[in-house]
Amino acid sequence: MPLLENGQIKDDNWQIAIEGESLPSGDVLVPLARLAEGLGRNGDGRLGVLLNAGDQVEDLRVALPRLSCVQVTFPIFRDGRGFTQARALREHLHFKGEIRAGGHILPDQYEFLLRCGVNSVVVPEGVDASVWQKAHEAFTVAYQPAVLNEQPEGFAFRRKLL
Amino acid sequence: MSHAPHSPLPVGHYAYDEVDRTFLKQRVAQFRDQVERRISGALTEEEFKPLRLMNGLYLQLHAYMLRVAIPYGILNSGQMRTLAQIAQRYDRDYGHFTTRQNIQFNWIRLEDTPDILALLADADMHAIQTSGNCIRNVTADQFAGAAADEVLDPRVHAEILRQWSTLHPEFTFLPRKFKIAISGSPQDRVAARFHDIGLMARNGENGRPVFEVYVGGGLGRTPIVGVKLRDDLPEEDLIAYLEAILRVYNEFGRRDNIYKARIKILVQALGVDEFRDRVNSEFVAMDRARYRLDEGIVAAIRARFGVPDFDPAGQAAEKLAQQRKADRAFDFWVRTNTHAHKQPGYVSVTISCKPAGGIPGDVTSSQMNLLADLADQLSFGELRITHLQNVVLGHVRQDKLYGLWQTLEQNGLGTANVGFITDIVACPGLDYCALANARSIPIAQKLSERFASPDLQREIGPLRLNISGCINACGHHHAGHIGILGVDKRGEEAFQITLGGAADQDTVSIGQIIGAAMSEDETVDAIARIIDTYLARRTAGEQFIETCRRLGTAPFKDAAYATA
């Protein structure tokens, strides 16, 4: 499925590990259970981890310097655990690589994802990027600090968006 | 002399600036777009539901209901007039004050809601996070900034929490709703231990506040008294520590069963020590500087709160004493409906929204406009909604009370029953609510009629009576000295009685069901017999709840089920 990043739709060159099959060459996302296998892979591709909603981010601590990408998953848009996982990756584990969000996500949640440290969203084929961009531009102020370290807006915890 | 506000800042609550107003306009535009996407089909009802809920819009039995936020229960006269306008133009000319110090409109059309939100935004109001699985309206002591027993006005911190929780990127899709209350008085008037987080503020040694932090309390299907997590949380760590609690909850709270999803279930499942350990691990690991609540931030928010410009006490107390001596009915009203103020010559007044036979918490648009006028004339333009569904004028000069009472009397708002058996808290029940098993309003009205006699109510003395139309307990029946719970008994509406609940800080307890459900009329009769038993068996000066604790529920149960 395509990827939305910085308001643009682009092709996703990452492959997702298929259960019961050996890992392909190239960039691949593996589930947490196959992390060791991914780390032991010989080849030129980059490695990423596909986190499920119940996974502990802390389990990535040791491997994180060797990961290029972590994908957090929303089994349904109401399940907000991915927000905490993304924020913890940035704040606790100081992850500098790509964090993408996949699963069932609404454009209305886009800004929250970005402010929790997510870079890109896996979106359905044929999606209208302008709806997501509009959601991103809906607000020019936020009321709390976030991992993006936005500039203060006036006083208190207000932050300038955009 | 008029007390119309001459300060540019509203008394008792935060004054919006252009940044805040721009934000609200953007929020209205966002919701207008969401409504259009719903109508066009771009959003499914399932997808639209949490978005509308986070703007306070419920779909009830007969219509949409809009719940408007009244942060920490404070609003100014202009905002009250806006609510009156909404009641008149978009509802059936009334509104309903809720136990979270908010107001609900019960007969709203979906297509009108963007315009209503725009009208609210023009008055610096909104409906953000009055529903949904997010941090809800932060409640505070209805006598904040006025009470003689207060050590600290909690509203500045309530506003800081309101702002911090507004569209929080991480905590807007929690396992379940999340309610925070804050008090600045050792007399807990916010039911701190019946909240997801309850905060009790006091002055610390360095001149900055510290907070007792309670977590995991709540009513609903599983009533639990909150446990103390911290005794002396420093002010500068308030936001960081709450972030830590919410992070642990968001990560580990159950999502497989909505009835097991509140933080209280997580705290019980882990045990308080394990829960505290997880919060502390998060707290020590996090970037505390990012979330530090500096003195400068508190000062900046405080600077946007107007403060009352009190007049000297003069002869106000003496004049009031004379008027009370001369008019017995007035004297009774002063006894029940006023609360001691820290400023000499002033009192806080609770205006009862519970007239005999009335619907608890319902107020008409003309009453709202009258309340707004009275606030301008007598209380620096400030009004407060209480979690017991009444309205408070926080700062009234004692020599203005008599005139105020006469005006209230003429407008159906002069009932002298605050804290008495007819000061009933009730949820909307099956008259409106899609979840209810039984109607709360008719039984509240019958009980209100039954005990309407002022002499009888004074004879009975302080008594909290709470009614919920189902086990979700929006009427807080477990916290009532007498609680009534509506149930479905083979397709008929029926009611169980609970006894012994209390929400006061030192004696907090959960009411216990005394027996099988009865019909509406049988329940009203049973409660009358319970009261007779109390009157017959109390010792001198003993309040109902005290007799209940001393005797246990057995004699009351016998009385309740005794057939005539």
Interface residues (C-beta under 8 A of the other chain):
Chain A: F77 R78 D79 G80 R81 F83 T84 Q85 R87 A88 E91 H92 L106 D108 Q109 E111 F112 L113 R115 C116 V131 K134 A135 A138 F139 T140 V141 A142 Y143 Q144 P145 A146 N149 E153 G154 F155 A156 F157 R158
Chain B: D17 V19 T22 F23 Q26 R27 A29 Q30 D33 Q34 A42 L43 E47 P50 L51 N133 I160 Q163 W164 S165 T166 L167 H168 P169 E170 F171 T172 F173 L174 I239 R247 N250 E251 R255 A285 M286 D287 R290 Y291 I297 A300 I301
